[in-house]
């Protein structure tokens, strides 16, 4: 019988209470400085794949990629090593998340309808107005009306006729037939259209941030990877109308734009469609700041240890510089053997990109004294009672979404490379969603150097920890008894890229004067002279060391038993009955990984979050919680999913707050 348990390929190291941003590099400090290099050896414990960049890298079809080579031999670019080691260094030193230096938006699609309105530009300011024709009653127009451009002011005549009338308060919107059709799409045939009636009461002034999030909605509709409907034009016309609105001086024919809106806890969510994606107000950078100040360093007088050593280009809060250089440099890792390096090129299983809309994996469950059905990056909410009701009610409680932390991939126990390939019995092994790869065989050894310049003993010590995870001091009698390894390259979720780094020598340059000449010599430091990394009382480091532990399949200690025998794989669903021979290929989407998330949210239009990603860390070694989840059963024969609230509703204590409906 197939095991219905799984361990998600990635988990997170919890952020501490506050980021360590206390280094002012403008201050002179009387501390010994070291310059030199680390001689390192890297062994790939599992198969490795670092793709070779080619001109046809962005081909639309199935890609076949070779391993990156230099002079005909495989190598690992220093840039790849640097990124991996910096991430571990950031974790060990409680530094910022420098790669989060952007204001990219979170977004999620919901089924509750928005209200119709208008954006009106008055001078240099934008305002949101109500639409007088609030219910958007449909009108039927004849062929003459079809020739009138979209967004024209029209006058409605008897028998379904309309005529162009620049003085009318009715605006023809051809883009929406009902709540399932979009406001500004023209790629389908229909006889019914909507009339937006200009203009109702002024609701509020809109900020530039509100307009920017509306643009993001349009960009999402233009993204073909998200919008797979062949006839969808991505709202090109609406985008052009919005640009005309921005260029407008106000009080002219381009100074208004029909829009849909929701009002939720002080935030307006704008869209060209009635039922659409919400682009959230909180960005990753903002949430990192709210979660203890882990947003990228921007002040030269308040740097984290990682930005101080590795450098940063994010500095803004000073008039001195916008960047500081790195004091470490990684060489390429050169392979040490000659011979047969590669496995035959073959198609890998499909890799899934980060789905940040999966809040049950990327956010902690909110800890509030209130009942809720689901939550996102801006608010928590409940669904109004009634099967036909599709209205959300946001909770008016203090809420700061708590990010899960720093993302790391598990090493697979007893990894078999065959599990990374598409099974040979599948009919369609090569698609545009997966690639064929030339994998490097396991147990190859590489050497590389890490040069350091003008670093403190503490910085050098932490750099060593980031490279070898303090493996020389592994306690074989403790819970953390396994060697720790990095994940490098492509295919980490599939089990590829587990690499062990060993520091072979620590070389420091010493200066002296001989015969009135400045001379230097290289002195080697003993790895044993560096202290053991004390992590037992540090929850983030315990989580890091467990995620990085490379466990032998024969192990039977507590850490191994927590994961042994459980597949590391994306969430999956299984059929409630055996599939017939011709059903498997026809039902690929029905049993795809994303169906687990759909079922985990109730399986219907309304979202009720149930299971969340287990936390790696724990406090009681006598009661170690699981890190696995259970697969979901998918009905093969049902045509309509159950849209009712599941019995095990995801909630906390009874609601003691008065909820606030988002509709205004």
C-alpha positions as CSV (number, residue, x, y, z in Angstrom):
1,X,0.0,0.0,0.0
2,X,1.4,3.4,-1.0
3,X,2.5,5.7,1.9
4,X,0.1,8.7,1.8
5,X,2.6,10.8,3.8
6,X,5.0,13.3,2.3
7,X,7.6,15.9,3.4
8,X,7.5,19.1,1.5
9,X,10.8,19.7,-0.4
10,X,11.4,22.9,1.5
11,X,10.9,24.3,4.9
12,X,12.0,27.4,6.8
13,X,14.4,28.6,9.4
14,X,12.4,30.8,11.8
15,X,13.4,34.5,12.0
16,X,14.7,35.7,15.4
17,X,12.9,38.5,17.3
18,X,15.1,41.2,15.8
19,X,17.7,41.4,13.0
20,X,21.3,42.2,14.1
21,X,21.9,45.6,12.4
22,X,24.5,47.2,14.7
23,X,27.7,47.6,12.6
24,X,28.8,51.1,11.7
25,X,31.7,50.7,9.3
26,X,32.6,54.4,9.6
27,X,33.8,53.8,13.2
28,X,37.4,52.9,13.7
29,X,37.8,49.8,15.9
30,X,41.0,48.6,17.5
31,X,40.6,44.9,16.5
32,X,43.0,42.6,14.8
33,X,42.3,42.2,11.1
34,X,43.1,39.2,9.0
35,X,43.8,38.7,5.2
36,X,44.3,35.4,3.5
37,X,42.4,32.6,1.9
38,X,40.6,29.3,2.7
39,X,41.4,26.2,0.7
40,X,38.2,24.2,0.4
41,X,37.1,20.9,-1.0
42,X,33.6,20.2,-2.2
43,X,32.1,16.7,-2.8
44,X,28.7,16.3,-4.4
45,X,26.9,13.6,-2.3
46,X,24.1,13.4,-4.8
47,X,23.9,14.1,-8.5
48,X,24.5,17.7,-9.4
49,X,23.1,20.0,-12.1
50,X,24.3,23.5,-12.9
51,X,23.0,24.3,-16.4
52,X,25.2,25.6,-19.2
53,X,23.8,28.9,-20.5
54,X,23.0,28.8,-24.2
55,X,21.5,31.2,-26.7
56,X,18.3,29.2,-27.0
57,X,17.9,29.1,-23.2
58,X,14.5,30.7,-23.4
59,X,13.1,28.4,-26.1
60,X,9.3,27.9,-25.8
61,X,9.5,24.1,-26.2
62,X,11.2,21.4,-24.3
63,X,14.8,22.4,-23.3
64,X,17.8,20.1,-23.2
65,X,20.5,21.5,-21.1
66,X,24.1,20.3,-20.5
67,X,26.2,20.7,-17.4
68,X,28.3,23.9,-17.3
69,X,31.8,23.3,-18.5
70,X,35.2,25.1,-18.7
71,X,37.8,23.7,-21.1
72,X,35.6,20.6,-21.5
73,X,35.4,19.9,-17.8
74,X,32.6,20.5,-15.3
75,X,33.0,23.3,-12.8
76,X,31.0,25.2,-10.3
77,X,31.0,29.0,-10.8
78,X,32.2,31.0,-7.8
79,X,29.0,33.1,-8.0
80,X,26.9,30.0,-7.3
81,X,29.1,29.2,-4.3
82,X,29.0,32.7,-3.1
83,X,25.2,32.9,-3.1
84,X,24.7,29.7,-1.2
85,X,27.4,30.5,1.4
86,X,26.1,34.0,2.0
87,X,22.6,32.6,2.7
88,X,24.0,30.4,5.4
89,X,26.2,33.2,6.7
90,X,23.0,35.4,7.0
91,X,21.3,32.7,9.0
92,X,24.2,32.0,11.4
93,X,24.7,35.7,12.1
94,X,21.0,36.7,12.3
95,X,21.5,39.1,9.3
96,X,19.0,40.6,6.9
97,X,17.5,38.9,3.9
98,X,19.4,40.9,1.2
99,X,17.8,39.1,-1.8
100,X,14.4,40.5,-0.7
101,X,15.3,44.0,-1.9
102,X,12.3,44.6,-4.1
103,X,8.8,45.8,-3.7
104,X,7.2,42.9,-5.6
105,X,3.6,42.2,-4.7
106,X,1.8,39.3,-3.2
107,X,-1.5,38.4,-4.9
108,X,-4.3,35.9,-4.7
109,X,-7.6,35.2,-6.5
110,X,-10.8,35.3,-4.6
111,X,-14.4,34.6,-5.7
112,X,-16.2,37.4,-3.9
113,X,-17.4,40.2,-6.3
114,X,-16.2,43.8,-6.2
115,X,-18.2,46.9,-6.6
116,X,-18.3,49.1,-9.8
117,X,-16.9,52.6,-9.7
118,X,-14.8,55.1,-11.4
119,X,-11.3,56.5,-11.1
120,X,-11.4,60.2,-11.8
121,X,-8.4,62.4,-12.2
122,X,-8.9,66.0,-10.9
123,X,-5.8,68.0,-11.4
124,X,-2.9,65.8,-10.3
125,X,-4.9,63.7,-7.9
126,X,-6.9,60.5,-8.3
127,X,-10.3,59.9,-6.7
128,X,-12.5,56.9,-6.5
129,X,-16.2,57.5,-7.2
130,X,-19.2,55.3,-6.9
131,X,-21.1,54.2,-10.0
132,X,-24.7,55.4,-10.0
133,X,-25.8,52.3,-11.9
134,X,-24.7,50.2,-8.9
135,X,-26.2,46.9,-10.1
136,X,-24.9,47.3,-13.7
137,X,-28.1,46.1,-15.3
138,X,-27.4,44.6,-18.7
139,X,-28.5,46.3,-21.9
140,X,-29.0,44.8,-25.3
141,X,-27.8,46.8,-28.2
142,X,-28.1,46.4,-32.0
143,X,-25.4,46.2,-34.6
144,X,-25.2,50.0,-34.9
145,X,-24.3,50.1,-31.2
146,X,-21.6,47.5,-31.8
147,X,-19.7,50.1,-33.9
148,X,-19.4,52.5,-31.0
149,X,-16.0,52.3,-29.3
150,X,-15.6,50.9,-25.8
151,X,-15.8,53.5,-23.0
152,X,-17.8,55.9,-25.1
153,X,-20.5,58.1,-23.6
154,X,-23.8,57.0,-25.0
155,X,-27.5,57.7,-24.8
156,X,-29.9,54.7,-24.5
157,X,-32.9,54.8,-26.9
158,X,-36.0,52.6,-27.0
159,X,-35.8,49.1,-28.5
160,X,-32.2,48.5,-27.5
161,X,-30.7,51.2,-29.6
162,X,-27.9,53.5,-28.4
163,X,-26.3,56.5,-29.9
164,X,-23.0,58.3,-29.2
165,X,-23.7,61.3,-26.9
166,X,-20.6,63.1,-25.4
167,X,-22.9,64.8,-22.8
168,X,-24.5,61.6,-21.5
169,X,-23.7,60.2,-18.0
170,X,-23.9,56.6,-19.3
171,X,-20.7,55.0,-20.4
172,X,-20.7,51.9,-22.6
173,X,-18.5,49.1,-21.3
174,X,-18.2,46.2,-23.8
175,X,-16.0,44.1,-21.7
176,X,-18.3,42.5,-19.2
177,X,-21.3,40.2,-19.9
178,X,-21.7,39.0,-16.3
179,X,-19.5,38.5,-13.2
180,X,-17.5,35.8,-15.0
181,X,-16.5,38.1,-17.9
182,X,-14.0,40.8,-17.6
183,X,-14.6,44.5,-17.8
184,X,-12.4,45.4,-20.7
185,X,-12.1,42.1,-22.7
186,X,-13.3,42.2,-26.3
187,X,-12.3,38.7,-27.4
188,X,-15.7,37.0,-27.2
189,X,-19.1,37.5,-28.9
190,X,-22.1,38.6,-27.0
191,X,-25.2,40.7,-27.3
192,X,-25.4,42.1,-23.8
193,X,-23.2,44.9,-22.4
194,X,-23.0,47.0,-19.3
195,X,-23.6,50.7,-18.7
196,X,-21.5,52.4,-16.1
197,X,-23.3,55.6,-15.1
198,X,-21.0,58.5,-14.4
199,X,-20.7,59.6,-11.7
200,X,-21.9,58.9,-8.1
201,X,-20.6,60.2,-4.8
202,X,-16.9,60.6,-4.3
203,X,-15.5,57.9,-2.0
204,X,-11.9,58.7,-1.4
205,X,-8.7,60.0,-2.8
206,X,-6.5,57.3,-4.2
207,X,-2.8,57.1,-3.5
208,X,-0.1,56.4,-6.1
209,X,0.3,53.1,-4.3
210,X,-3.3,52.2,-5.1
211,X,-2.7,53.0,-8.8
212,X,0.5,51.0,-8.8
213,X,-1.3,47.9,-7.4
214,X,-4.0,48.3,-10.1
215,X,-1.1,48.2,-12.7
216,X,0.2,45.1,-11.1
217,X,-3.2,43.4,-11.5
218,X,-3.0,44.2,-15.2
219,X,0.5,42.8,-15.4
220,X,-0.7,39.6,-13.9
221,X,-3.4,39.3,-16.5
222,X,-0.8,39.9,-19.2
223,X,1.4,37.1,-17.7
224,X,0.7,34.0,-19.9
225,X,2.0,31.7,-17.2
226,X,-0.8,32.8,-14.9
227,X,-3.4,33.6,-17.6
228,X,-3.6,30.5,-19.8
229,X,-6.8,31.4,-21.6
230,X,-5.8,31.6,-25.3
231,X,-8.3,34.3,-26.2
232,X,-7.4,36.6,-23.3
233,X,-5.6,39.7,-24.5
234,X,-4.2,40.7,-21.1
235,X,-6.2,43.9,-20.9
236,X,-4.1,45.8,-23.4
237,X,-6.9,48.3,-24.0
238,X,-7.5,48.9,-20.4
239,X,-3.7,49.4,-19.8
240,X,-3.7,52.0,-22.6
241,X,-6.8,53.7,-21.1
242,X,-5.0,53.8,-17.7
243,X,-1.9,55.4,-19.3
244,X,-4.1,58.0,-20.9
245,X,-5.7,58.7,-17.5
246,X,-2.2,59.3,-16.1
247,X,-1.3,61.7,-18.9
248,X,-4.6,63.5,-18.5
249,X,-4.6,67.0,-17.1
250,X,-7.9,66.3,-15.4
251,X,-11.5,67.3,-16.4
252,X,-11.1,66.0,-20.0
253,X,-12.3,62.9,-21.9
254,X,-9.5,60.8,-20.6
255,X,-9.8,61.8,-17.0
256,X,-12.1,58.9,-15.9
257,X,-11.8,55.1,-16.0
258,X,-14.4,52.5,-15.0
259,X,-13.0,50.2,-12.3
260,X,-14.0,47.6,-9.7
261,X,-13.1,48.0,-6.1
262,X,-13.1,46.4,-2.7
263,X,-12.5,48.2,0.6
264,X,-10.9,46.0,3.3
265,X,-9.6,47.3,6.6
266,X,-8.6,50.7,5.2
267,X,-7.2,49.4,1.9
268,X,-8.7,49.8,-1.6
269,X,-8.3,46.8,-4.0
270,X,-8.8,48.0,-7.6
271,X,-9.3,45.8,-10.6
272,X,-10.6,45.8,-14.2
273,X,-12.8,42.8,-13.3
274,X,-15.6,42.1,-10.9
275,X,-14.1,38.8,-9.7
276,X,-10.3,38.9,-9.8
277,X,-7.0,38.7,-8.1
278,X,-6.3,41.0,-5.2
279,X,-2.9,42.6,-5.1
280,X,-2.0,43.0,-1.5
281,X,-0.8,46.2,0.1
282,X,2.0,44.5,2.1
283,X,5.1,43.7,0.1
284,X,7.8,41.2,1.1
285,X,10.1,44.1,2.0
286,X,7.5,45.7,4.2
287,X,6.7,42.5,6.0
288,X,10.4,41.8,6.7
289,X,10.6,45.2,8.3
290,X,7.5,44.4,10.4
291,X,8.9,41.0,11.3
292,X,11.9,42.2,13.2
293,X,13.6,44.5,10.7
294,X,14.9,41.8,8.4
295,X,14.5,44.0,5.3
296,X,17.7,44.6,3.4
297,X,20.2,47.0,5.1
298,X,20.0,50.5,3.8
299,X,22.1,52.5,6.4
300,X,25.9,52.4,6.3
301,X,25.8,53.1,10.1
302,X,23.5,50.2,10.9
303,X,24.6,47.1,8.9
304,X,24.1,43.4,9.6
305,X,27.2,41.1,9.7
306,X,26.5,39.7,6.2
307,X,26.2,43.1,4.4
308,X,29.2,44.3,6.2
309,X,31.3,41.3,5.0
310,X,29.8,40.4,1.6
311,X,28.8,44.0,0.6
312,X,25.6,45.5,-0.5
313,X,24.2,48.0,-3.1
314,X,21.1,48.9,-1.1
315,X,22.4,51.8,0.9
316,X,20.1,54.9,0.8
317,X,20.0,56.4,4.2
318,X,23.2,58.4,3.9
319,X,25.0,60.9,1.8
320,X,28.3,59.1,1.6
321,X,27.7,56.1,-0.7
322,X,25.0,53.8,-2.0
323,X,27.2,50.6,-1.9
324,X,30.0,49.0,-0.1
325,X,32.3,46.3,-1.6
326,X,32.7,42.7,-0.6
327,X,35.7,41.6,1.5
328,X,35.4,38.0,0.4
329,X,35.9,36.5,-3.1
330,X,35.0,33.0,-4.3
331,X,37.0,31.3,-7.1
332,X,35.3,28.7,-9.4
333,X,35.4,25.2,-8.0
334,X,37.5,23.0,-10.3
335,X,37.0,19.3,-10.6
336,X,39.9,17.1,-9.5
337,X,39.3,13.9,-11.4
338,X,39.4,12.9,-15.1
339,X,37.0,10.5,-16.7
340,X,33.3,9.8,-17.2
341,X,31.6,12.7,-15.5
342,X,28.0,12.6,-16.6
343,X,24.8,10.6,-16.7
344,X,23.0,10.4,-20.1
345,X,20.8,13.3,-20.7
346,X,17.2,12.5,-19.7
347,X,14.0,14.4,-18.8
348,X,13.7,15.6,-15.2
349,X,10.4,15.7,-13.3
350,X,8.7,19.1,-13.5
351,X,10.0,21.7,-11.1
352,X,7.5,24.0,-9.4
353,X,8.3,27.6,-8.9
354,X,7.6,29.3,-5.6
355,X,3.8,29.7,-5.1
356,X,3.7,32.6,-2.6
357,X,-0.1,32.5,-2.7
358,X,0.2,29.3,-0.7
359,X,0.0,31.2,2.6
360,X,-0.4,28.0,4.5
361,X,3.2,27.3,3.7
362,X,4.7,30.8,3.6
363,X,3.0,32.3,6.7
364,X,2.5,31.1,10.2
365,X,-1.1,30.5,11.4
366,X,-2.2,33.8,13.0
367,X,-2.3,33.7,16.7
368,X,-5.3,35.9,17.5
369,X,-8.3,35.5,19.9
370,X,-10.7,35.4,17.0
371,X,-12.4,32.9,14.7
372,X,-11.4,33.0,11.0
373,X,-11.7,30.8,7.9
374,X,-8.6,32.0,6.1
375,X,-5.9,34.6,5.9
376,X,-3.5,36.3,3.6
377,X,-0.7,38.9,3.5
378,X,-3.1,41.7,4.4
379,X,-6.0,40.4,6.5
380,X,-7.9,37.5,8.1
381,X,-11.5,36.9,7.1
382,X,-14.6,34.7,7.4
383,X,-17.1,33.9,4.8
384,X,-20.7,35.1,5.2
385,X,-23.1,32.2,6.0
386,X,-25.1,30.8,3.2
387,X,-24.2,28.5,0.4
388,X,-24.8,31.1,-2.3
389,X,-23.2,34.0,-0.5
390,X,-19.7,34.8,-1.7
391,X,-18.9,37.8,0.5
392,X,-15.9,37.9,2.8
393,X,-15.9,39.7,6.1
394,X,-12.5,40.9,7.2
395,X,-11.6,40.8,10.9
396,X,-10.9,44.1,12.6
397,X,-8.1,42.8,14.8
398,X,-4.4,43.8,15.0
399,X,-2.7,41.6,12.4
400,X,0.9,41.5,11.3
401,X,1.4,38.5,9.0
402,X,4.3,36.4,10.4
403,X,6.6,35.1,7.7
404,X,7.9,31.6,8.0
405,X,11.5,32.7,7.6
406,X,14.5,31.7,5.5
407,X,13.8,29.0,2.9
408,X,16.0,25.8,2.8
409,X,15.6,22.5,1.0
410,X,15.7,19.1,2.7
411,X,18.4,16.5,1.7
412,X,16.7,13.3,0.6
413,X,17.4,10.2,2.7
414,X,18.6,7.3,0.5
415,X,18.3,9.4,-2.7
416,X,18.0,7.5,-5.9
417,X,18.6,9.5,-9.1
418,X,15.9,7.5,-10.9
419,X,13.4,9.3,-8.7
420,X,14.4,12.7,-10.2
421,X,13.6,11.6,-13.8
422,X,10.3,11.3,-15.5
423,X,9.3,7.6,-15.3
424,X,10.1,5.8,-18.5
425,X,6.6,4.4,-18.8
426,X,5.0,7.8,-19.1
427,X,3.8,8.6,-22.6
428,X,4.8,12.2,-22.7
429,X,8.1,12.5,-20.9
430,X,9.3,15.8,-22.6
431,X,7.1,18.8,-22.3
432,X,7.6,22.6,-22.2
433,X,7.1,22.4,-18.4
434,X,10.1,20.3,-17.7
435,X,13.7,20.0,-19.0
436,X,16.1,17.3,-20.0
437,X,19.4,17.6,-18.1
438,X,22.9,16.2,-18.2
439,X,23.6,15.4,-14.5
440,X,27.0,15.2,-12.9
441,X,27.6,11.8,-11.2
442,X,27.8,11.8,-7.5
443,X,31.0,11.7,-5.4
444,X,33.1,14.0,-7.6
445,X,35.5,16.3,-5.7
446,X,36.2,19.9,-6.5
447,X,38.6,22.5,-5.0
448,X,38.1,26.2,-4.6
449,X,39.4,29.1,-2.6
450,X,37.7,31.8,-0.6
451,X,39.8,34.9,-0.3
452,X,39.2,37.3,2.6
453,X,40.6,40.7,3.2
454,X,40.7,42.8,6.3
455,X,38.3,40.7,8.3
456,X,38.0,40.3,12.0
457,X,38.5,37.0,13.8
458,X,34.7,36.8,14.4
459,X,33.9,37.4,10.8
460,X,36.4,34.7,9.7
461,X,35.0,32.3,12.3
462,X,31.4,32.8,11.0
463,X,32.6,32.4,7.4
464,X,34.1,29.1,8.3
465,X,30.9,28.0,10.0
466,X,28.9,29.0,6.8
467,X,31.2,26.9,4.7
468,X,31.5,23.7,6.7
469,X,28.5,24.0,9.1
470,X,31.0,23.3,12.0
471,X,31.1,19.7,10.9
472,X,34.5,19.0,12.7
473,X,32.6,19.5,16.0
474,X,29.6,17.2,15.3
475,X,28.6,15.4,18.4
476,X,27.9,11.8,17.5
477,X,25.9,11.3,20.7
478,X,23.5,14.3,20.3
479,X,20.4,14.8,18.3
480,X,22.4,16.7,15.8
481,X,24.8,13.8,15.0
482,X,24.8,14.0,11.2
483,X,27.2,16.0,8.9
484,X,25.6,19.1,7.5
485,X,25.7,19.8,3.7
486,X,24.7,22.5,1.3
487,X,22.2,22.4,-1.6
488,X,23.7,23.8,-4.8
489,X,22.5,24.1,-8.4
490,X,19.2,23.2,-10.0
491,X,16.7,20.5,-9.0
492,X,17.0,20.9,-5.3
493,X,13.3,19.8,-4.7
494,X,14.1,16.5,-6.6
495,X,17.0,15.6,-4.4
496,X,19.8,16.9,-6.6
497,X,22.7,19.2,-5.4
498,X,23.6,17.9,-1.9
499,X,27.2,19.0,-1.4
500,X,29.6,18.6,1.5
501,X,32.3,21.3,1.9
502,X,35.5,20.7,3.9
503,X,38.0,23.3,4.8
504,X,41.5,21.9,4.0
505,X,43.5,24.8,5.2
506,X,43.2,28.3,6.7
507,X,45.9,30.6,5.4
508,X,46.6,34.0,6.8
509,X,49.1,36.6,5.5
510,X,51.5,38.0,8.1
511,X,53.4,41.2,7.4
512,X,56.9,42.0,8.7
513,X,60.0,44.1,8.0
514,X,63.2,42.3,6.9
515,X,66.3,44.3,6.0
516,X,64.1,47.5,5.9
517,X,61.8,45.8,3.4
518,X,58.1,45.0,3.9
519,X,57.8,41.3,3.6
520,X,54.9,38.9,4.2
521,X,54.5,35.2,4.7
522,X,51.6,32.8,4.7
523,X,50.8,31.2,8.1
524,X,48.4,28.3,8.5
525,X,45.8,28.4,11.3
526,X,44.5,25.1,12.8
527,X,40.8,24.5,12.2
528,X,40.6,23.2,15.8
529,X,41.7,26.6,17.1
530,X,38.3,28.0,16.2
531,X,35.6,27.6,18.8
532,X,32.6,25.2,18.5
533,X,29.4,26.9,17.2
534,X,27.1,27.0,20.2
535,X,23.6,26.4,18.7
536,X,21.8,24.2,21.1
537,X,19.9,27.1,22.7
538,X,19.3,28.9,19.5
539,X,16.1,27.8,17.7
540,X,16.9,29.2,14.3
541,X,20.3,27.5,14.3
542,X,18.8,24.2,15.4
543,X,16.4,24.4,12.5
544,X,19.2,25.2,10.1
545,X,21.3,22.3,11.3
546,X,18.4,19.9,11.0
547,X,17.4,21.1,7.5
548,X,21.1,20.8,6.5
549,X,21.7,17.4,8.0
550,X,22.6,14.7,5.4
551,X,21.3,11.5,6.9
552,X,22.5,8.0,6.0
553,X,19.7,5.6,5.2
554,X,21.0,3.1,7.8
555,X,20.6,5.6,10.7
556,X,18.0,5.0,13.4
557,X,18.5,8.0,15.7
558,X,15.7,10.4,16.6
559,X,16.4,12.9,13.8
560,X,16.5,10.1,11.2
561,X,13.3,8.5,12.5
562,X,11.5,11.8,12.2
563,X,11.9,11.6,8.4
564,X,12.9,8.1,7.5
565,X,10.6,6.2,5.1
566,X,8.7,9.3,4.2
567,X,9.1,10.7,0.6
568,X,10.3,14.2,0.1
569,X,8.0,15.4,-2.6
570,X,5.6,18.2,-3.5
571,X,2.1,17.8,-2.0
572,X,0.0,15.3,-3.9
573,X,-3.4,13.8,-4.2
574,X,-4.5,10.2,-4.8
575,X,-7.7,8.8,-6.4
576,X,-10.5,7.4,-4.3
577,X,-10.6,4.4,-6.6
578,X,-8.1,2.7,-9.0
579,X,-7.7,4.5,-12.3
580,X,-8.6,2.8,-15.5
581,X,-5.7,2.4,-18.1
582,X,-7.1,5.3,-20.2
583,X,-7.8,7.7,-17.3
584,X,-4.3,8.5,-16.1
585,X,-3.3,10.6,-19.1
586,X,-6.7,12.3,-19.3
587,X,-6.6,13.3,-15.7
588,X,-3.1,14.8,-15.3
589,X,-4.5,18.2,-14.1
590,X,-7.0,16.5,-11.7
591,X,-4.1,14.8,-9.9
592,X,-1.5,17.6,-10.2
593,X,0.2,19.0,-7.1
594,X,-1.9,22.2,-7.0
595,X,-5.0,20.1,-6.3
596,X,-3.7,19.3,-2.8
597,X,-3.8,23.0,-2.0
598,X,-7.3,23.3,-3.5
599,X,-8.6,20.5,-1.3
600,X,-6.7,21.9,1.7
601,X,-8.7,25.0,1.3
602,X,-12.0,23.2,1.3
603,X,-12.2,22.1,-2.3
604,X,-14.7,24.8,-3.4
605,X,-15.0,28.4,-4.3
606,X,-14.8,29.6,-0.7
607,X,-11.4,29.1,0.9
608,X,-11.1,27.5,4.3
609,X,-7.5,26.8,5.2
610,X,-6.9,23.6,7.1
611,X,-3.4,22.1,7.2
612,X,-0.2,24.3,7.5
613,X,3.4,23.5,6.9
614,X,4.9,21.8,10.0
615,X,7.6,23.7,11.8
616,X,11.1,22.2,12.0
617,X,12.0,23.5,15.4
618,X,10.7,22.1,18.7
619,X,11.6,22.4,22.4
620,X,10.9,19.0,23.9
621,X,13.2,16.1,22.7
622,X,10.8,13.6,24.3
623,X,7.9,14.8,22.2
624,X,9.2,15.6,18.7
625,X,6.5,16.7,16.3
626,X,6.3,15.4,12.8
627,X,7.6,17.3,9.8
628,X,5.4,15.5,7.3
629,X,1.9,16.1,5.9
630,X,-0.8,13.8,4.5
631,X,-1.8,13.6,0.9
632,X,-5.5,14.4,0.0
633,X,-8.0,12.0,-1.5
634,X,-9.3,13.2,-4.8
635,X,-12.7,12.0,-6.1
636,X,-12.4,10.6,-9.6
637,X,-16.0,10.8,-10.7
638,X,-17.4,14.0,-9.2
639,X,-18.1,16.7,-11.6
640,X,-18.7,19.4,-9.1
641,X,-16.6,19.9,-6.0
642,X,-18.1,20.3,-2.6
643,X,-18.3,24.0,-1.9
644,X,-19.4,23.7,1.7
645,X,-17.3,24.6,4.7
646,X,-15.3,21.5,5.8
647,X,-16.1,20.0,9.2
648,X,-12.6,20.7,10.6
649,X,-12.7,24.4,10.0
650,X,-9.4,26.2,10.5
651,X,-10.0,28.6,13.3
652,X,-8.8,29.6,16.7
653,X,-10.9,30.6,19.8
654,X,-14.4,32.0,19.4
655,X,-14.6,35.5,18.0
656,X,-14.7,38.2,20.7
657,X,-14.3,41.0,18.2
658,X,-16.9,42.6,16.0
659,X,-15.9,41.9,12.4
660,X,-15.9,44.6,9.7
661,X,-17.3,43.9,6.3
662,X,-15.0,45.1,3.6
663,X,-17.8,46.6,1.5
664,X,-18.2,50.3,1.7
